[in-house]
Amino acid sequence: MKRLASALFLLVAVMAAGEKKPKPAEPKSAHVGVVDRVFHPKAVRNWRGAQKQELHVVVWYPAPVTAVEVPQVIGPPDAPLFNAGMASPNAPMEPALRGIPLIVMSHGTGGSKEQLAWLGTALARAGFIVAAVDHPGNNSHEAYTSEGFALWWERATDLSEVIDGMLADENFGPRIDKDRIGAAGFSLGGYTVLELAGAQTDISALYDRCDKQADQAVCHVPEMKNMGTPRQILAKVRETSGASIAASAESYKDARVWAVFAIAPALGFTLTQESLRAIRQPVEIVVGNADPIAPANENASYIRSNIHGARETILPGGVAHYTFLDTCTAAGKSQLGVYCEDAASVDRDKVHEQVAEQAVAFFEGALRWK
């Protein structure tokens, strides 16, 4: 009898260990709340020359059906440049929800935390909490710095600090399932979230390329206007950031991140094959077939070919790099040039809708049933 009891105990233990966590409750409404947060990391870190040594974050989250959504915009209220979706500022969270997955988001170089609002609001509408950060020295809300552009591997530390801040937040922390955290990013933000999965950088891949072929788009992206070549920018920051440069090849993996969605990832060719092949988290990548800034063959496709099980979607029909920014207003189209220009065959809103649906399905599968 003792042997039988022991065997039954072991069988129950094995079955329990193999059970997956229950799927968190989904929102009863499709309403979205939005709030801002400012986090002050306690750890010593590289602020990349930013004047404000704090992390500015926007959070989208499921709100009750009574929340009144209003249009969100980027730019002057009387002449906005981008539409940033519908949300209810400072609305309460849907009270019934617990164990909610968290998605942290990273913007492209020189962009802003709001520039993926089309994705943040869609994920929140599907029941996720989403936190997007302004990367210090490399965002459009403050003066650009050479360090902000040159020390791109440091961006991953911003997202890790955002995870810390969200888990400690008195409102969001108790609602977040710390075992269900994902990351999404666009352009250099796509590179950034891959760092969280364990990708490591060889910075010489960029500098050697631009020394030999300075006319390549990656060597003079629009955001770097008047800042010099990549090599010149690096030279400016050697004295202030030697320790960071020396640590550029290290791992910035965050073991709390279980799934990564990368949109038009840039500088993919600087990620080492060895580090990409060691990644085991689910990875999904989306890129346009007409992307001159981060062409698929040396970025998205290179990354996909080196990560076991990674999936890649190349969108047809002339989808370019900046198609993945928020949709421009008439004022934006008249003022912002390339950031608002799409081929006649491209409907930016429809591209956003398609990619948002894909991201929701990806994170549903990778996190909710984890």
C-alpha positions in Angstrom: 0.0 0.0 0.0 2.8 2.4 0.8 4.3 1.8 -2.6 1.0 2.4 -4.3 0.5 5.6 -2.3 3.9 6.8 -3.2 3.3 6.1 -6.9 0.0 7.9 -6.9 1.7 10.9 -5.2 4.4 11.0 -7.8 1.8 10.7 -10.6 -0.2 13.6 -9.2 3.0 15.7 -8.8 4.1 15.1 -12.4 0.6 16.0 -13.7 0.5 19.2 -11.6 4.0 20.2 -12.8 2.9 19.8 -16.4 -0.2 21.9 -16.1 -0.2 25.3 -17.7 -1.2 28.4 -15.8 -4.9 29.3 -16.4 -5.6 31.8 -19.1 -6.1 35.3 -17.5 -9.5 36.9 -17.7 -10.1 38.8 -20.8 -11.7 42.3 -20.8 -15.5 42.5 -20.9 -15.2 45.7 -23.0 -13.1 46.9 -25.8 -12.3 50.3 -24.3 -8.7 51.6 -23.8 -7.3 53.8 -21.0 -4.1 55.8 -21.3 -1.9 57.4 -18.6 1.7 58.6 -18.4 4.3 57.4 -15.9 7.8 58.7 -15.0 10.2 56.1 -13.5 13.4 57.0 -11.6 15.7 53.9 -11.7 17.8 53.5 -8.6 20.6 51.6 -10.4 23.6 53.5 -11.8 23.0 53.6 -15.6 24.0 55.4 -18.8 21.6 58.2 -19.5 23.2 58.9 -22.9 23.6 62.6 -22.3 19.9 63.2 -21.7 19.0 66.3 -19.6 16.3 64.5 -17.7 17.6 61.4 -15.9 14.2 59.7 -15.8 12.2 57.4 -18.0 9.0 58.8 -19.5 6.4 56.1 -20.3 2.9 56.0 -21.8 0.7 53.1 -20.7 -2.3 51.8 -22.5 -4.6 49.3 -20.7 -8.1 47.8 -20.7 -10.7 50.2 -19.3 -14.3 49.8 -18.3 -17.1 50.1 -20.8 -18.1 53.4 -19.1 -14.7 55.0 -20.1 -15.1 57.7 -22.7 -12.5 57.4 -25.5 -11.4 60.5 -27.3 -8.9 60.9 -30.2 -5.2 61.0 -29.2 -2.7 62.9 -31.3 1.0 63.7 -31.6 2.0 67.3 -32.1 0.4 70.7 -31.3 -3.3 70.2 -30.2 -4.4 72.8 -32.7 -2.4 71.3 -35.6 -1.5 67.7 -34.8 1.0 65.8 -36.9 -0.1 62.2 -36.2 -3.2 60.4 -35.1 -2.6 58.2 -32.1 -5.8 56.2 -31.8 -8.7 56.4 -29.4 -8.3 56.2 -25.7 -9.7 57.5 -22.4 -7.0 59.5 -20.5 -6.6 58.5 -16.8 -9.5 56.1 -17.0 -9.7 53.4 -14.3 -8.7 49.9 -15.2 -11.3 47.3 -15.9 -11.8 46.2 -12.3 -12.4 42.5 -12.9 -9.1 41.9 -14.6 -6.1 40.2 -12.8 -3.1 38.4 -14.1 -2.7 40.6 -17.2 0.2 40.1 -19.5 2.5 43.1 -19.9 4.0 44.2 -23.2 6.9 46.8 -23.2 7.5 48.7 -26.4 10.4 50.4 -28.0 10.2 53.2 -30.7 12.6 53.7 -33.6 15.6 55.9 -33.6 14.7 59.5 -32.9 11.0 58.7 -32.5 8.8 58.8 -29.4 6.9 56.5 -27.1 3.6 57.5 -28.8 4.7 56.5 -32.3 3.4 52.9 -32.0 0.0 54.1 -30.5 -1.8 52.1 -33.3 -0.2 48.9 -31.8 -0.4 49.9 -28.1 -4.1 50.7 -28.3 -4.9 47.5 -30.2 -3.0 45.3 -27.7 -4.8 47.1 -24.8 -8.1 46.6 -26.5 -7.3 42.9 -26.6 -6.6 42.8 -22.9 -2.9 43.5 -22.5 -1.2 46.3 -20.5 1.3 48.1 -22.8 4.1 50.4 -21.7 6.1 52.4 -24.2 9.2 54.4 -23.2 11.1 57.4 -24.6 14.7 56.3 -25.0 17.0 58.9 -23.4 18.9 61.1 -25.9 17.2 59.5 -28.8 13.6 60.7 -28.7 11.7 63.6 -30.3 10.5 65.0 -27.0 14.0 66.3 -26.1 17.2 67.4 -27.7 19.0 64.6 -29.5 22.4 63.6 -28.2 25.4 61.9 -29.8 25.3 59.3 -27.1 21.6 58.6 -27.8 22.5 57.7 -31.4 25.9 56.0 -30.8 25.1 53.8 -27.8 22.2 52.0 -29.3 22.8 48.7 -27.3 21.9 50.7 -24.1 18.3 50.9 -25.1 17.5 47.5 -23.7 18.3 48.7 -20.2 15.5 51.2 -20.6 12.9 48.5 -21.2 14.2 46.4 -18.3 13.8 49.4 -16.1 10.3 50.0 -17.4 9.4 46.4 -16.4 10.8 47.1 -12.9 8.7 50.3 -12.8 5.5 48.7 -14.0 5.8 45.8 -11.6 6.4 48.2 -8.7 3.5 50.6 -9.8 0.8 50.6 -7.1 -2.0 50.6 -9.8 -0.6 48.3 -12.5 1.8 46.1 -10.5 -0.8 44.0 -8.7 -2.7 43.4 -12.0 0.4 42.2 -14.0 1.4 38.6 -14.3 5.2 38.8 -14.0 5.5 35.5 -15.8 3.7 36.8 -18.9 5.8 39.6 -20.2 6.5 40.3 -23.9 8.2 43.1 -25.9 7.5 44.8 -29.2 9.5 47.3 -31.1 9.9 49.1 -34.5 13.1 49.8 -36.4 15.9 50.3 -33.9 13.2 49.3 -31.4 12.9 46.0 -33.2 16.6 45.5 -32.6 16.2 46.6 -29.0 13.5 44.0 -28.1 15.7 41.3 -29.7 18.4 42.3 -27.3 16.0 41.5 -24.5 15.7 38.0 -25.9 19.5 37.6 -25.8 20.8 39.0 -29.2 24.3 40.5 -28.9 25.9 43.2 -31.0 29.1 43.5 -33.1 29.3 47.3 -33.6 32.1 46.9 -36.1 29.6 45.5 -38.6 28.0 49.0 -38.9 31.2 51.1 -38.8 33.1 48.9 -41.3 30.1 49.0 -43.7 29.7 52.8 -43.5 33.4 53.4 -43.9 33.3 51.4 -47.2 29.8 52.3 -48.4 28.8 55.7 -46.9 25.9 56.1 -49.3 23.9 53.2 -47.8 20.7 54.4 -46.2 21.6 52.9 -42.8 24.6 55.2 -42.7 22.6 58.4 -43.0 19.1 57.9 -41.8 16.9 61.1 -41.7 16.9 61.3 -37.9 20.7 61.7 -37.9 20.7 64.9 -40.0 23.5 67.2 -39.1 25.0 64.8 -36.6 27.7 63.4 -38.9 28.5 59.9 -40.0 28.2 56.9 -37.6 32.0 56.9 -37.2 32.0 60.6 -36.4 29.2 60.2 -33.9 31.1 57.4 -32.2 34.2 59.5 -32.0 32.3 62.2 -30.1 31.3 59.9 -27.4 34.4 57.9 -26.8 35.6 60.2 -24.0 32.2 60.3 -22.2 31.1 56.7 -22.8 34.2 54.5 -23.1 32.8 51.9 -20.6 29.5 51.6 -22.5 31.4 51.1 -25.8 33.5 48.5 -24.3 30.4 46.7 -23.1 28.6 46.9 -26.5 29.1 43.2 -27.2 27.7 42.0 -23.9 24.3 40.4 -23.3 21.4 42.7 -22.3 19.0 39.7 -22.0 16.1 40.1 -19.6 14.9 36.6 -18.6 11.5 38.0 -17.7 10.7 38.6 -21.4 9.1 35.5 -22.9 8.1 36.7 -26.4 9.3 39.3 -28.9 7.5 41.0 -31.8 9.9 43.0 -34.1 8.6 45.4 -36.7 11.1 46.3 -39.5 14.1 45.7 -37.2 17.1 47.9 -38.1 20.8 47.1 -37.6 19.9 43.4 -37.6 23.1 42.7 -39.5 25.1 43.8 -36.4 23.6 41.0 -34.3 25.9 38.0 -34.0 24.8 34.7 -35.5 25.9 32.9 -32.3 23.7 35.0 -30.1 20.7 34.7 -32.4 21.0 31.0 -32.6 20.9 30.8 -28.8 17.5 32.5 -28.6 14.7 30.2 -27.5 11.8 32.6 -26.9 9.0 32.9 -29.6 10.0 35.6 -32.1 7.8 37.1 -34.8 9.0 39.6 -37.4 7.2 41.9 -39.8 8.7 44.0 -42.5 7.7 45.8 -45.7 8.9 44.7 -49.1 10.0 48.2 -50.0 12.0 49.2 -46.9 15.1 51.1 -47.9 16.2 51.8 -44.2 16.1 48.2 -43.0 15.8 46.0 -46.0 14.6 42.5 -45.2 17.5 40.5 -46.6 20.0 41.9 -44.2 17.7 42.5 -41.2 14.4 40.7 -40.8 15.3 37.7 -43.0 18.8 37.5 -41.5 17.4 37.4 -38.0 14.7 34.9 -38.9 17.1 32.5 -40.5 19.3 32.4 -37.4 16.6 32.1 -34.7 15.1 28.6 -34.4 11.3 28.7 -34.9 11.2 32.5 -35.7 8.5 33.6 -38.2 8.8 36.4 -40.7 6.1 38.2 -42.7 7.2 40.4 -45.6 4.3 42.7 -46.5 3.8 43.2 -50.2 2.6 46.2 -52.3 5.2 48.8 -51.5 5.1 48.9 -47.7 8.1 50.9 -46.6 9.9 51.7 -43.3 7.9 54.6 -42.0 4.6 53.0 -43.0 4.7 51.6 -39.4 4.6 55.0 -37.8 1.3 56.4 -36.7 -0.9 57.6 -39.5 -0.2 61.2 -40.4 -2.7 64.1 -40.4 -2.9 66.5 -43.3 -0.5 68.8 -41.4 1.9 66.0 -40.9 1.9 65.1 -44.6 2.7 68.7 -45.5 5.5 69.1 -42.9 7.2 65.8 -42.3 8.0 64.5 -45.8 9.4 61.0 -45.8 7.8 60.1 -42.4 4.4 60.4 -44.0 5.0 59.4 -47.5 3.6 56.0 -48.6 3.2 54.5 -52.1 -0.2 55.1 -53.7 -0.8 51.4 -53.3 -0.4 51.5 -49.5 -3.1 52.2 -47.0 -1.3 52.9 -43.8 -4.3 52.3 -41.6 -5.0 48.9 -43.2 -1.3 47.9 -42.7 -1.5 48.9 -39.1 -4.7 46.9 -38.7 -3.2 43.8 -40.2 0.0 44.0 -38.2 -1.9 44.7 -35.0 -4.1 41.6 -35.5 -0.9 39.6 -36.1 0.7 40.9 -32.9 -2.4 40.3 -30.8 -2.5 36.7 -32.1 1.2 36.2 -31.5 1.1 37.4 -27.9 -2.1 35.6 -27.2 -0.4 32.3 -28.2 3.0 33.0 -26.7 1.8 34.6 -23.3 -1.8 33.9 -22.4 -1.4 30.1 -22.7 2.2 30.1 -21.4 
